[in-house]
C-alpha cells in the first residue's frame, strides 16, 4: 500500500511533513498519516518482508489506544469498557504467547488472560456480554475482577482451577453464565493456518468415530457457512475476523466486521453506550486500511523453525497416538506445508477441560487442537500451557487430556519410562 498523498508530503530527500488538516478534522492528525511517517524509516526492511503494509501493521499492533476524543484522529476510541489498550499488551515478545501461568500470576492483573462469558449454548451474558471487561472509562464502571481457586480432583491429577468473578459492576450475571478463561496464544506462523484448504480440514473429520480409534474430531462449521480455524475454539474463519473480535472484545474498538462503536457493551450499560466514540457516525474506529496493515503483519509472522527432535521421541509420539489430532504437517493451498502439529478440528477433551461455556460451533468441552509449534519458546519464557495456562509443562498438559484424548493419554502412561521422557523432550523442543 502506498502512502496516501493527502496524508503526507514526502520530499525527494525522504523527509516528511504534515499537510494542513482537512476540512472537518479540527486539527486532529490522521492516525494513518502518523503510522506511515513512522513506517517510512522501516520501509526498506518491510519491503523485504512484503510491503509497507507490514510496517504499518506492526505499528497498529503496538499502538496504545486512548480515550475519545483525543488529538490524534482515529487513534482514540478505547473502550469505554476494555481488557487491554493494545494488541502487544497481551501477546508477548513480538506477537508471542502471553507469559501468563496459572498458579503463579494473578489473573486479575495480567492482560494476557481474558474471561469469556457464555452459557452452555454459547449465548453471551445479557448484562455483561461475551467477555469480562475489567477496566472502564468515561463514567463506565469496570465489569468485575477474575479470581481462581484450586480444587483437588484425584491422586496423580493436578488440582483443577475453579474460576469466579467478584466485584460485579452491574449486578449479578445470569445464573446460566459460565466464566471461560483464555490466554493470548502465540501468533507465530498464524498466517499459514489461513492457507490450509478447507478440504484438508474436512477430510480429517470423523464425527461418528467410524474408524473406532476413539477420536471423533469435527470441523467448526460457523453460522456464516465458513470453517472456523482461529481461536481456542476455532470461532473465527479468517485472520481479519479474529483481529476484529480481539479489537471489539479486548480493546473496545469498532471495525468493518464488528461495527458496534461501544464494543461489547450491552443495553444494561448505559454509561458505556453514551460515552464519546472514536469515529464519526457511519464510520469505524479501526479504519479498513489499518486493519489491512495489521492482517498483513500477522500474515507474515514467521513460523517457528521446525525442530529436528530425536527419532526416539518422534516414535514415542506416534506410538502414543498423538498425531491423530496433532497432525505434524498440513499442506497449504499455495504449496508448501505448515508444520504446526494440529488438525484444526474440534475435539471433546473431557470434563476436566469443560468450563461450561460454548462458543460458535464448539460445545463447552470442545477445543480446537492447539498447534504445538513454538512450544519450546513458550516454555522458555515461563508461559503456562493449555487454554488457561494451567499446565506448567508438557507432562501436566498430558494429564489434562481426556475425552477423545483419553486413549492417547493411557498409551502415554503405558510407555516405558525412557520412551515417555523421550516423547516429552520431543514435544517440549518443538
Secondary structure, 3 states (H helix, E strand, C coil): CCCCCCCEEECCCCCEEECCCCCCCCCCEEHHHHHHHHHHCCHHHHHHHCCHHHHHHHHHHHCCCECCCCCEECCECCCCEECCCCCCCCCHHHHCCCCCCECCECCCCCCCEEEEEECCCCCCECCCECECCCEECCCCCCCCEEEEEEECCCCCCCCEEEEEEECCCCCCCCCCCEEEEEECCCCCCHHHHCCCCHHHHHCCCCCCCCCCCCCCCECEECCCCCEECECCCCCECCHHHHHHHHHHHHHCCCCCCCCCCCCCCCCCCHHHHHCCCCCCCCCCCCCHHHHHHHHHHHHCCCCCCCCCCCHHHHHHHHHCCHHHCCCCCEECCCCCEECCCCCCCEEECCHHHCCCCCECCECCCEEECCCCCCHHHHHHCCCCECCCCCECCHHHHHHCCCHHHHHHHHHHHHCCHHHHHHHHHHHHCC
